Amino acid sequence: MIKKFLIVILLVSTSLFAQNAETIIKKVRNKFNSVESFSAEIVRTVKNNKQTLQGKFYYYKPDFYKIVLPQREIISIADTIWNFEKKRKRIIISQKDENISFFDIRRILFEAVKKFNIKIVESNKSSKDKFVLKLTPKNEQSGQTVFVGVDKNYFVRSVEVTAPGTQKLRFEFKHLILNKVKKSETFKVRILSNWKVINLR
């Protein structure tokens, strides 16, 4: 009886990892594609899970996203990035390139993963992530490792980047609201007359 009970416990404890990483990625992509838009609170944490920054994040299908932070606002519209530096009162406009932004979740899921080996690792007990996908670069010269946390509904809830000699950087998405973002209002670019514009396109 005890032996059977232990076997059941073992099966339950490993059930989260029964699916392979490719299966999880496929389900996460399908979930992401099923959503037209979402908004969330974002929390940045560093070593020892200390919160250092809070803000808002907005996404609208397929390639619009916006990050609102205390001293900075970043808007991605198609292939252009608008970086509003509030303290300096300047806007830097740049073209998207092959380097994928930390917050460009679509490109992480559909493009970046092609350059990484993926496996499922155990989630942090203090987080709500059901799965954590560990992405290690196929190119050994790049030391950057990415962790993508996924909830029980296969929606991305956290992104973490680590590299040798640098501090861990992790963002969590909290209080998700699906399909309520108003595209015309959220992604409207407003340039004040006293702000400097630096166009790098």
C-alpha positions in Angstrom: 0.0 0.0 0.0 2.8 2.4 0.9 4.7 1.6 -2.2 1.6 2.3 -4.4 1.1 5.6 -2.5 4.6 6.7 -3.2 4.3 5.9 -6.9 1.1 8.1 -7.1 3.0 10.9 -5.3 5.8 10.6 -7.8 3.5 10.7 -10.8 1.7 13.8 -9.5 5.0 15.6 -8.7 6.3 15.0 -12.2 3.1 15.7 -14.0 4.0 19.4 -14.6 7.0 18.3 -16.6 5.5 15.4 -18.5 5.0 17.7 -21.5 8.2 18.5 -23.4 9.3 22.1 -24.0 8.3 22.1 -27.6 4.7 21.2 -26.7 4.6 24.0 -24.1 6.0 26.6 -26.5 3.3 25.6 -29.1 0.6 26.0 -26.5 2.0 29.3 -25.3 2.1 30.6 -29.0 -1.5 29.4 -29.6 -2.6 31.2 -26.4 -0.8 34.4 -27.3 -2.3 34.3 -30.8 -5.8 33.9 -29.4 -5.5 37.3 -27.6 -6.0 40.6 -29.4 -4.7 42.7 -26.6 -3.8 42.7 -23.0 -2.6 45.0 -20.3 -0.8 44.3 -17.0 1.1 45.8 -14.1 4.8 45.0 -14.4 7.2 44.6 -11.5 11.0 44.4 -11.9 12.9 42.4 -9.4 16.6 41.9 -8.9 18.7 39.7 -6.6 16.8 38.1 -3.7 13.5 39.0 -5.5 13.7 42.6 -4.3 11.2 44.8 -6.2 12.9 47.9 -7.7 10.5 49.2 -10.3 6.8 49.2 -11.1 4.9 50.2 -14.2 2.3 49.4 -16.8 2.5 47.3 -19.9 0.2 47.2 -22.9 0.1 44.9 -25.9 -2.0 45.0 -29.1 -1.7 42.4 -31.8 0.5 41.9 -33.7 3.4 44.2 -33.0 2.3 47.1 -30.8 3.5 47.4 -27.2 3.9 50.1 -24.6 5.8 50.3 -21.4 5.0 53.1 -18.9 7.6 53.6 -16.2 8.2 56.5 -13.7 10.9 58.1 -15.8 10.5 56.5 -19.2 7.8 55.5 -21.7 8.5 53.2 -24.6 6.1 52.7 -27.5 6.6 50.1 -30.2 4.6 50.8 -33.4 5.2 48.3 -36.2 8.9 48.5 -36.9 9.6 51.7 -34.9 10.5 52.3 -31.3 9.6 55.6 -29.6 11.6 56.1 -26.4 10.4 59.0 -24.2 12.9 60.1 -21.6 10.9 62.2 -19.2 13.7 63.7 -17.1 15.7 64.8 -20.2 12.5 65.8 -22.1 13.6 64.1 -25.2 12.3 61.4 -27.6 14.6 58.9 -29.4 13.0 57.3 -32.4 14.7 54.2 -33.7 14.2 51.4 -36.1 13.7 47.8 -34.8 16.7 45.6 -35.6 17.7 42.0 -35.1 18.2 42.6 -31.4 15.0 41.6 -29.7 13.7 43.8 -26.9 13.1 42.4 -23.4 9.4 43.3 -23.8 8.8 42.1 -27.4 7.1 38.9 -26.3 5.9 38.0 -29.7 9.4 38.1 -31.1 10.7 36.1 -28.1 8.1 33.4 -28.6 8.2 33.2 -32.4 11.7 34.3 -33.4 14.2 34.2 -30.5 13.4 30.7 -29.5 14.9 29.4 -32.8 18.3 30.5 -31.6 18.0 28.8 -28.2 17.9 25.3 -26.8 14.8 25.0 -24.6 14.0 22.9 -21.6 11.5 23.0 -18.7 12.8 23.7 -15.3 11.2 23.8 -11.9 9.3 27.0 -11.1 10.1 29.2 -8.1 7.7 28.2 -5.3 7.0 31.9 -4.5 5.8 32.6 -8.1 2.6 31.7 -9.8 4.4 30.2 -12.8 3.3 26.6 -13.6 6.1 26.1 -16.1 9.4 27.9 -16.5 11.1 27.6 -19.9 14.9 27.9 -19.8 16.3 29.2 -23.1 20.1 28.8 -23.5 21.7 30.1 -26.7 22.8 27.6 -29.3 25.7 29.9 -30.1 28.1 29.1 -27.2 29.7 32.5 -27.5 26.6 34.2 -26.2 26.3 33.7 -22.4 22.8 35.2 -22.0 20.1 32.8 -20.6 16.4 33.6 -20.7 13.7 32.2 -18.4 10.1 32.5 -19.5 7.4 31.8 -16.8 4.1 30.5 -18.0 0.9 30.1 -16.0 -1.6 27.3 -16.0 -3.4 28.9 -18.9 -0.2 29.0 -20.9 0.1 32.7 -20.8 3.5 34.4 -20.3 3.7 35.8 -16.7 7.4 36.5 -16.3 10.6 37.1 -18.3 14.1 36.8 -16.7 17.5 37.4 -18.3 20.8 36.4 -16.8 24.3 36.7 -18.2 27.8 36.1 -16.7 29.0 39.1 -14.8 25.7 40.9 -14.8 22.8 41.2 -12.4 19.7 39.1 -12.9 16.9 41.1 -14.4 13.3 39.8 -14.0 10.0 41.3 -14.9 6.7 39.9 -13.8 3.3 40.6 -15.3 0.5 41.0 -12.7 -3.2 41.7 -12.8 -3.7 40.8 -16.5 -6.6 42.2 -18.3 -7.3 40.7 -21.7 -8.8 42.3 -24.8 -9.5 45.7 -23.3 -6.7 47.9 -24.7 -8.0 50.7 -27.0 -5.4 50.8 -29.8 -6.1 54.4 -31.0 -5.8 55.9 -27.5 -3.0 53.8 -26.0 -0.6 54.0 -28.9 -1.2 57.6 -30.0 2.2 59.4 -30.0 2.1 62.9 -28.5 5.2 65.2 -28.8 5.3 68.2 -26.6 6.7 71.4 -28.2 9.5 71.7 -25.6 10.8 68.2 -26.1 13.8 67.4 -28.2 13.4 64.7 -30.9 16.3 62.5 -32.0 15.4 60.6 -35.1 17.7 57.6 -35.7 15.7 55.9 -38.4 
